[in-house]
Amino acid sequence: MPELLELRGIGKTFPGVTALAGVDFTVRAGEIHALLGENGAGKSTLIKVLTGVHPADAGEIRLAGQVIRPGAPKEAERLGISTVYQEVNLVPSLSVAENITLGRQPGRLGCLNWRAIRRRAVAALARLEVECDVDAELGSLSVALQQMVAIARALDTSARLLVLDEPTASLDEKEVAELFGIMRKLRAEGLGIVFVTHFLDQVYAVSDRLTVLRNGQLVGEYATADLSRLALVGKMLGREVSAADFTSHAAPPRAAASPVLAARGLSRRGAIAPVDLSLSAGEVVGLGGLLGSGRTETARLLFGIDAADGGQISLKGAPVRIDSPRDAVQLGLAFCSEDRKAEGILPNLSVRENLILALQGKRGLRRALSRSEQEQLCSHYIAALRIKTPGAETPIRNLSGGNQQKVLLARWLATQPAVIILDEPTRGIDIGAKQEIEQLIAKLRDDGLAVLFISSEIDEVVRNCSRVLVLRERRLTGEVAGAGLNSESLMHLMAGTHEG
Amino acid sequence: MKAKSPIFWPLTGLLALVLLNAVHDPGFLKVTLLDGHLYGVPVDILTQGSRTMLVALGMTLVIATGGVDLSVGSVVAIAGAVCAVLLQGGHNLAVTLAAAVGAGLVAGTANGLLVARLGVQPIVATLILMVAGRGVAQLIVDGQVIIITHPTFDFLANGFLLGLPFAPLLVAALYLAAHLGLRRTALGLFIEAVGDNETASRFAGLAAARIKLVAYLFCGACAGLAGVLAAANIRAADAYRAGENMELDAIFAVVVGGTALTGGRFVILGTAIGALLIQTLTTTMYNLGVPPAIAPVPKALLIIGVSLLQSDKVGRWLGGLFGKKAAA
């Protein structure tokens, strides 16, 4: 097969950090090439060099034999390199058609040719065999459909290379399968596809070859079929991994202790039908279900983000009112949102300020933590959670996703909560950090916290929880615990029995 | 690599402008002691700039929450009108001052409720009072310019304390108090958090709406007090001209001082320097005999200059330029 893209000896340094050092990367036409590595391995930087976001300090990029130096994403796009980023980078208030053609609308003399815009959008979506109203406002679509629109947009140009940066992070299994179908179709058309992901299953499901990076350096390039899963994990982590690392963290279910947090008939129209649930101290309870099944909605009701229409929440046996996150925090609840960027971090503030925010909010305005108390908290949590940061004063936006997530966990742990709700705590972070976070959850449980664990990865739920509540189509459909708790029984409940 | 202090460029601009003046007119920096009071151009700049500094102080907090308050100029006019009517009506100074600052607080409450509770865009919400407020001020003084004859009131803007001009001293004290109030409590952090990511701050348990309301209240109070100083300065309440374009000067001062209009991190000291920079420029133009009609042009040039210097892109470009030179 011809070499479509060749990167040779790429180097990139940011102030204080060497992000890439002499990395080679080759993609052939008509292949799906997975790019793998832990957080901070340099995947994102490599993609950004390739797509013209950051110029490389060293090395050379060849596309179909020609040396290219993309200085801006638009230039890379013109050369035939199209990118779909991890977070959908579209305009929610514009229509699907406008989003697909934005920045390259057909028309003359500053006037738009609306008919051509719609036609091109319809054609772009038809190529992907996606059914979607091109006049619909983008923001009204599901995240999965938005992702498809983003891909349609990327392919609207004469793309030769498609870069998918964690495209599956917010998709459910069926949607992932659809996406893979589209990727295979494009591969057959002769496109080169770079596929960045954290899900090893998906690497083996769809990729032909893969490249592994670690700490900004190339570990190697392999044919996917020739590399066992265990060996791949070893390459990514830079150590041999024993099967023990993937063992269950779940503790046996406890005898019915009196619950710390209990909800009866908690509901909100359009979001979730009445739900009963209870959490005991020292217990990790899973909330499972497919995307859109009402998991996050339930968490938002518990934490007072959305107002419940009905139901009663009680804490340690006493009924409580939770009308806002502020109420929830005061009562000893904590909530790590699934959307780290929009609902978690304060991007321009320091790690220190991000870390102490919830505790300071709980203490109130007047009882300000002294600078030395703040620094003590930071050094404690940076060490305890092994947060990789140049220092406590670094803006949190400079940290990798996994480390941002750890800072947010630390933000909540600092408030010494009785109950912590973790919504997709391992989304978009690498295996190493994932394991650390899972171990941390087990430790929190042993320390007597009640943990509500939300995840769309079934294996992860099975590994971490002693009891799982399953939601389907916005209602609670079942609960499994003990011996009955395995991925098969969960999938049964998630999908509805007829599919089991 | 250590980040440059946010006040580096505004301070450089201010010093450069002062230097330019000193070269043009060696008497510019001369300060004399007359009857135990300090006189001179620098003293004038401080005195005349004190009102903008005060309004910009409040504006800093509003901008840090990600908002803006366009109504401050009108609030200055309202507060001045309140002072005139009460003082000429025979009320004592304490009542008058309380009423003027109270008027500012009422304005701040209106702005804050619209923005924080009802979710109106800050520009729109405060534009309402910017337009309506001047009408309110006219109503209070019944369309007249009211002359104020009250020696103690006059002292606020034109008096001297221990040989130093009183108004700048008062404003400096307020800056110090604001700094302590913001940094000794968690209020500064909360305002920066809400400005940087309001949703995340709310989810972390902060009362985001209340924090924004506090910023608008503070801004209103500052504008009210600036209205007192403005009226005392000209010994009259001019509902038509008082505080005219002051919202723009205040926003300029904040932005030039290193606080981004997008909210988040704020720099109080930078705001003070920014306000002085603008006042120095105004005074410079008076001294150079630039006609008032074209005075906004140099002001605009200065603001463009300082803003460009603060931009990352230009900084990199300049860095590249000098880097190359150094290498050559």
Interface residues (C-beta under 8 A of the other chain):
Chain A: P15 G16 F303 I305 S324 P325 R326 A328 V329 Q330 F335 S337 A342 E343 G344 I345 L346 P347 N348 L349 E353 I356 L357 A358 Q360 G361 K362 R363 G364 L365 R366 R367 A368 L369 R411 T415
Chain B: M1 R184 T185 A186 L187 L189 F190 E192 A193 D196 N197 T199 A200 S201 R202 F203 A204 G205 L206 A207 G264 R265
